[in-house]
């Protein structure tokens, strides 16, 4: 606080000095004027100002000392009050800390008792839960053990059954190996598979089995498909099944043993075998014009065909040089469906020709019907004129009959009038006149009807 008062006094002193500087500047301006008469008055004024400044400085110094003394007294009083306040606050804080310590001790005691009670209750509940869980777990374990044991028994039974099936399958595999070891039975299996594909895709009668292509030749192709061509004897497509099992098994064995040299040798042997079989098929079963310009070599398994197709350029070279198409179970049905589509096209053409013939016959019948209708129209015209003539004659007869009705009315009137008894002739003459008139009318009517 003393520093604040000292700063205020310093600012006040600076303001006084600034005021004095301003007054001195004014005096110096007046002194610079040329009048000499005013110099004595300015000197007195400066003296007075100097005296006033000294007095003001003394008064300011006195006030500053008084302010310093007052500030020191205030600082002493404030320090005493701060010490008293600090002591009071320390006493109050001590009391509060003692109360808080006492309360915390009581709360700790109560909390300990509550925790002990909660621990005891939790222990009792845990014991009850453990007993219940042990009981249920024991029941669940027994049930699970029974279920697992039953499942193990079922799996063991299924395993025994599977072992039996594996044993039977092993025997069947052995039978298949013995079957495929025989060339004749192996060819019969491929032929049966090829026959099933042909029966499934082609219509009945679209192929021949064990067909002889050359007259007097002993060579018989397994299947010959009739091509959908309009001819007296349509050309045939020869299809022969081949199954080089030995080379294929050597290749699979080399691949399984990861033996690159043996694999290459097996592939070369398989390629050589397929080339030889393709040349045989080309020499035996491509006989134009009895057959088409190419034949089909059928491989019974997709795995064998995949291995053949994996050899670069082999299938294309065989097709180009030997005119033999190599196909497997996945490609042959597509080609046979194309042939079947040709048969469907021929059937549609036959039906189209029948429909054209039927439309031609219908046109002729319509022309005949047109002539009949024309004659009927002429007859109808003559009949219409005859009917008009008959109507005219009928109107004439009707008019004559109306005249007859008028005569009858006159006769009835004459009968109703009184006449003398002796003279009967006048009565008879009128009776006769209607009769004669009626006879003339009836005769004329008959003549008109006869003329009509």
C-alpha positions in Angstrom: 0.0 0.0 0.0 3.0 2.4 0.7 4.2 1.8 -2.8 0.8 3.0 -4.1 1.0 6.2 -2.1 4.5 6.9 -3.2 3.5 6.4 -6.9 0.6 8.9 -6.4 2.9 11.5 -4.9 5.5 11.0 -7.7 2.8 11.6 -10.3 1.6 14.7 -8.5 5.2 16.1 -8.4 5.6 15.4 -12.1 2.4 17.4 -12.7 3.7 20.3 -10.7 7.0 20.3 -12.5 5.2 20.2 -15.8 3.1 23.3 -14.8 6.3 25.2 -13.8 7.8 24.4 -17.1 4.8 25.8 -18.9 5.0 29.0 -16.8 8.7 29.4 -17.5 8.0 29.0 -21.2 5.4 31.8 -21.0 7.8 34.0 -19.2 10.6 33.5 -21.6 8.2 34.5 -24.5 7.3 37.7 -22.7 11.0 38.5 -22.1 11.7 38.1 -25.7 9.4 41.0 -26.6 11.2 44.4 -27.3 9.5 46.4 -24.7 11.8 47.3 -21.8 9.2 48.6 -19.5 8.0 45.3 -18.5 11.3 43.7 -17.4 11.0 44.8 -13.8 7.5 43.3 -13.5 8.6 40.0 -14.9 11.5 39.7 -12.4 9.1 40.1 -9.6 6.7 37.6 -11.0 9.5 35.1 -11.4 10.6 35.7 -7.8 7.0 35.2 -6.6 6.7 32.0 -8.6 9.9 30.6 -7.2 8.7 31.3 -3.7 5.4 29.7 -4.4 7.1 26.7 -5.9 9.3 26.3 -2.9 6.4 26.6 -0.6 4.4 24.1 -2.6 7.4 21.7 -2.6 7.7 22.0 1.2 4.0 21.4 1.6 4.2 18.4 -0.6 7.2 17.0 1.3 5.3 17.5 4.6 2.2 15.8 3.2 4.4 13.0 1.9 5.9 12.4 5.3 2.4 12.5 6.9 1.2 10.0 4.3 4.1 7.7 4.9 3.5 7.8 8.7 -0.2 7.1 8.1 0.6 4.3 5.7 3.0 2.7 8.2 0.3 2.9 10.9 -2.2 1.3 8.5 0.2 -1.4 7.5 0.9 -2.2 11.2 -2.8 -2.4 11.9 -3.5 -4.6 8.9 -0.6 -6.9 9.8 -2.0 -7.3 13.3 -5.5 -8.0 11.9 -4.1 -10.5 9.4 -2.2 -12.3 12.2 -5.4 -12.4 14.3 -7.4 -13.7 11.3 -4.8 -16.3 10.5 -4.9 -17.5 14.1 -8.7 -17.6 14.0 -8.7 -19.5 10.7 -6.1 -22.0 12.1 -8.3 -22.6 15.1 -11.4 -23.1 13.0 -9.5 -25.4 10.6 -8.2 -27.4 13.6 -11.8 -27.8 14.9 -13.1 -28.7 11.5 -10.2 -31.3 11.0 -10.9 -32.8 14.4 -14.6 -33.0 13.6 -13.9 -34.5 10.2 -11.5 -37.0 11.7 -14.1 -38.0 14.3 -16.8 -38.3 11.6 -14.4 -40.3 9.4 -13.7 -42.6 12.2 -17.4 -43.1 12.9 -18.1 -43.6 9.2 -15.2 -46.1 9.0 -16.6 -48.1 11.9 -20.1 -48.1 10.4 -18.7 -49.0 7.0 -16.6 -51.8 8.4 -19.7 -53.2 10.2 -21.8 -52.8 7.0 -19.1 -54.5 4.9 -18.8 -57.3 7.4 -22.5 -57.8 7.2 -22.5 -57.7 3.4 -19.6 -60.1 3.3 -21.5 -62.5 5.6 -24.7 -62.2 3.5 -22.6 -62.6 0.3 -20.9 -65.6 1.7 -24.3 -67.2 2.5 -25.7 -66.4 -0.9 -22.5 -67.7 -2.6 -22.8 -70.9 -0.6 -26.4 -71.3 -1.7 -25.5 -70.5 -5.3 -22.6 -72.9 -5.2 -24.8 -75.6 -3.9 -27.4 -75.0 -6.6 -24.8 -74.7 -9.3 -23.1 -77.9 -8.1 -26.4 -79.7 -8.2 -27.4 -78.4 -11.6 -23.9 -78.9 -12.9 -23.8 -82.4 -11.7 -27.2 -83.1 -13.4 -26.0 -81.3 -16.6 -22.7 -83.2 -16.6 -24.5 -86.5 -16.1 -26.9 -85.7 -18.9 -24.1 -84.4 -21.1 -22.1 -87.5 -20.4 -25.1 -89.7 -21.3 -25.7 -87.7 -24.5 -22.0 -87.8 -25.3 -21.7 -91.5 -24.6 -24.8 -92.1 -26.8 -23.3 -89.9 -29.5 -20.0 -91.7 -29.3 -21.8 -95.0 -29.6 -23.7 -93.7 -32.6 -20.5 -92.4 -34.2 -18.8 -95.6 -33.5 -21.6 -97.5 -35.1 -21.5 -95.1 -38.1 -17.7 -95.5 -38.2 -18.1 -99.3 -38.3 -20.7 -98.9 -41.0 -18.4 -96.5 -42.9 -15.5 -99.0 -42.4 -17.7 -101.7 -43.9 -18.6 -99.4 -46.8 -15.0 -98.5 -47.3 -14.1 -102.2 -47.3 -16.9 -102.7 -49.9 -15.7 -99.7 -51.8 -12.1 -101.0 -51.7 -13.4 -104.3 -53.2 -15.3 -102.4 -55.8 -12.2 -100.3 -56.6 -10.3 -103.6 -57.0 -13.0 -104.8 -59.3 -12.8 -101.5 -61.3 -9.0 -101.9 -61.5 -9.4 -105.5 -62.7 -12.1 -104.2 -65.1 -9.9 -101.4 -66.5 -6.9 -103.7 -66.7 -8.7 -105.6 -69.4 -8.8 -103.7 -72.7 -12.0 -105.3 -73.8 -14.0 -104.6 -70.7 -12.5 -101.0 -70.5 -13.7 -100.4 -74.1 -17.1 -101.8 -73.2 -17.4 -99.3 -70.3 -16.5 -96.4 -72.6 -18.9 -97.7 -75.2 -21.7 -97.9 -72.6 -21.1 -94.4 -71.5 -21.1 -93.1 -75.1 -24.3 -94.9 -75.8 -26.0 -93.3 -72.8 -24.9 -89.8 -74.0 -26.2 -90.6 -77.5 -29.6 -91.9 -76.2 -29.9 -88.9 -74.0 -29.3 -86.2 -76.6 -30.3 -87.6 -80.1 -33.7 -88.6 -81.2 -34.5 -92.4 -81.7 -33.0 -93.8 -84.9 -30.4 -91.0 -85.3 -27.4 -93.3 -84.9 -26.3 -96.8 -85.6 -24.3 -99.0 -83.3 -21.5 -101.3 -84.5 -21.8 -100.0 -88.1 -19.8 -101.3 -91.0 -18.7 -98.4 -93.2 -17.1 -100.3 -96.1 -18.6 -103.1 -98.0 -16.7 -106.3 -97.5 -14.5 -104.8 -94.7 -14.1 -106.2 -91.2 -13.7 -102.8 -89.6 -16.7 -101.8 -87.5 -17.1 -98.4 -85.8 -18.8 -98.3 -82.4 -21.3 -95.6 -83.3 -22.2 -93.8 -86.5 -24.5 -90.8 -86.3 -26.7 -89.9 -89.2 -26.2 -86.3 -90.2 -29.4 -84.2 -90.7 -29.1 -83.9 -94.5 -31.8 -84.4 -97.1 -30.5 -87.3 -99.1 -31.3 -90.8 -100.0 -28.4 -92.1 -97.8 -27.3 -89.3 -95.4 -23.6 -89.3 -94.5 -22.5 -90.7 -91.2 -20.3 -89.3 -88.4 -18.0 -92.0 -86.9 -17.5 -91.8 -83.1 -15.0 -94.2 -81.5 -14.3 -94.4 -77.7 -10.7 -94.8 -76.5 -9.4 -95.1 -72.9 -5.5 -95.3 -72.7 -5.5 -96.2 -69.0 -1.9 -97.3 -68.6 -0.4 -94.0 -69.8 -2.9 -92.0 -67.9 -2.2 -93.9 -64.6 1.5 -93.5 -65.1 0.9 -89.7 -65.5 -1.2 -89.5 -62.4 1.3 -91.5 -60.4 4.2 -89.2 -61.6 2.2 -86.1 -60.6 1.4 -87.6 -57.2 5.1 -88.4 -56.6 6.1 -84.9 -57.8 8.5 -86.4 -60.3 9.0 -84.0 -63.3 11.0 -86.4 -65.4 8.5 -89.2 -65.0 5.6 -86.8 -65.6 7.2 -85.5 -68.9 7.8 -89.1 -70.0 4.2 -90.1 -69.2 2.8 -87.1 -71.1 4.9 -88.0 -74.1 3.7 -91.6 -73.9 0.1 -90.4 -73.6 0.6 -88.0 -76.6 2.0 -90.8 -78.7 -0.8 -93.1 -77.8 -3.4 -90.5 -78.7 -1.7 -89.7 -82.1 -1.6 -93.4 -83.0 -5.3 -93.9 -82.1 -6.3 -90.8 -84.1 -4.4 -92.1 -87.2 -6.2 -95.5 -86.8 -9.6 -93.8 -86.6 -8.8 -91.6 -89.7 -7.7 -94.6 -91.7 -10.6 -96.9 -90.7 -13.6 -94.7 -90.2 -13.3 -91.6 -92.5 -14.8 -92.9 -95.8 -16.4 -90.1 -97.9 -19.1 -90.0 -99.2 -20.4 -92.7 -96.8 -19.1 -90.6 -93.9 -18.4 -86.9 -93.4 -14.9 -85.5 -93.7 -14.0 -86.0 -90.0 -14.5 -88.4 -87.1 -14.7 -88.1 -83.3 -12.4 -89.7 -80.8 -14.2 -89.9 -77.4 -12.4 -89.9 -74.1 -14.6 -91.3 -71.3 -13.4 -89.1 -68.4 -13.0 -85.4 -68.1 -9.7 -85.8 -66.2 -8.2 -87.6 -69.2 -9.5 -85.0 -71.6 -8.1 -82.3 -69.4 -4.6 -83.8 -69.4 -4.8 -84.2 -73.2 -6.0 -80.6 -73.7 -3.1 -79.5 -71.4 -0.5 -80.7 -73.9 0.1 -77.6 -76.1 -1.3 -77.8 -79.7 -2.0 -81.6 -79.5 -5.8 -81.3 -80.1 -5.5 -78.8 -82.9 -2.7 -80.8 -84.6 -4.7 -84.0 -84.5 -7.8 -82.2 -85.9 -5.7 -80.7 -88.7 -3.6 -83.7 -89.7 -5.8 -86.6 -89.0 -9.2 -84.8 -89.3 -10.2 -86.3 -85.9 -11.9 -84.2 -83.2 -10.9 -85.2 -79.6 -13.9 -84.8 -77.2 -14.7 -85.6 -73.6 -18.0 -86.0 -71.7 -18.4 -82.3 -71.4 -18.0 -81.4 -75.1 -19.6 -84.3 -76.9 -23.2 -83.5 -75.7 -22.8 -79.9 -77.1 -21.9 -81.2 -80.6 -24.7 -83.8 -80.4 -27.2 -81.1 -79.5 -26.1 -79.2 -82.6 -26.9 -82.3 -84.7 -30.2 -82.7 -82.9 -31.0 -79.1 -83.7 -30.4 -80.0 -87.4 -33.0 -82.8 -87.1 -35.4 -80.3 -85.5 -34.8 -77.9 -88.4 -35.6 -80.7 -90.9 -38.8 -81.5 -89.1 -39.8 -77.9 -89.2 -39.0 -77.8 -92.9 -41.2 -80.9 -93.5 -44.0 -79.3 -91.5 -43.6 -76.1 -93.5 -43.9 -78.0 -96.8 -47.0 -79.8 -95.5 -48.5 -76.5 -94.5 -47.7 -75.0 -97.9 -49.4 -77.9 -99.6 -52.4 -77.6 -97.3 -52.6 -73.9 -98.1 -52.5 -74.6 -101.9 -55.3 -77.2 -101.6 -57.3 -74.7 -99.5 -56.8 -72.1 -102.3 -58.1 -74.5 -104.9 -61.1 -75.3 -102.8 -61.7 -71.6 -102.2 -61.7 -71.0 -106.0 -64.2 -73.9 -106.5 -66.3 -72.4 -103.7 -66.2 -69.1 -105.5 -67.7 -70.7 -108.7 -70.4 -72.5 -106.7 -71.3 -69.2 -104.9 -71.5 -67.5 -108.3 -73.9 -70.1 -109.7 -75.9 -69.9 -106.5 -76.1 -66.1 -106.9 -77.5 -66.5 -110.4 -80.0 -69.1 -109.3 -81.0 -66.9 -106.4 -81.5 -64.0 -108.9 -83.8 -66.2 -111.1 -85.6 -67.4 -108.0 -86.1 -63.8 -106.8 -87.7 -62.8 -110.2 -90.0 -65.9 -110.1 -91.0 -65.0 -106.6 -91.8 -61.4 -107.7 -93.9 -62.7 -110.6 -95.8 -65.1 -108.2 -96.5 -62.2 -105.9 -97.9 -60.1 -108.8 -100.2 -63.0 -109.8 -101.3 -63.4 -106.2 -102.3 -59.7 -106.0 -104.4 -60.1 -109.2 -106.2 -63.2 -107.7 -106.7 -61.3 -104.5 -108.4 -58.4 -106.4 -110.7 -60.9 -108.2 -111.6 -62.5 -104.9 -112.5 -59.1 -103.5 -114.9 -58.7 -106.3 -116.4 -62.1 -105.4 -116.9 -61.0 -101.9 -118.9 -57.9 -103.1 -121.2 -60.1 -105.2 -121.9 -62.4 -102.1 -122.8 -59.3 -100.1 -125.4 -58.2 -102.7 -126.9 -61.7 -102.8 -127.3 -61.8 -99.1 -129.1 -58.4 -99.2 -131.5 -59.7 -101.9 -132.4 -62.8 -99.8 -133.3 -60.6 -96.9 -135.9 -58.5 -99.0 -139.7 -59.8 -99.3 -140.6 -61.4 -102.7 -143.9 -63.0 -104.1 -143.9 -66.8 -103.9 -145.2 -67.6 -107.6 -142.4 -65.9 -109.3 -139.2 -67.6 -108.3 -137.1 -66.7 -111.3 -136.1 -63.3 -110.2 -134.6 -64.9 -107.1 -132.8 -67.6 -109.1 -131.3 -65.2 -111.6 -129.4 -63.3 -109.0 -128.3 -66.7 -107.5 -127.1 -67.9 -110.8 -125.2 -64.7 -111.6 -122.9 -65.0 -108.7 -122.3 -68.6 -109.5 -121.4 -67.8 -113.1 -119.3 -64.9 -111.9 -117.7 -67.1 -109.3 -117.1 -69.7 -112.0 -115.5 -67.1 -114.3 -113.4 -65.8 -111.5 -112.3 -69.2 -110.4 -111.5 -70.1 -114.0 -109.6 -66.9 -114.6 -107.7 -67.5 -111.3 -106.8 -71.0 -112.3 -105.6 -69.7 -115.7 -103.5 -67.1 -114.1 -102.0 -69.6 -111.7 -101.4 -72.0 -114.4 -99.7 -69.3 -116.5 -97.7 -68.3 -113.5 
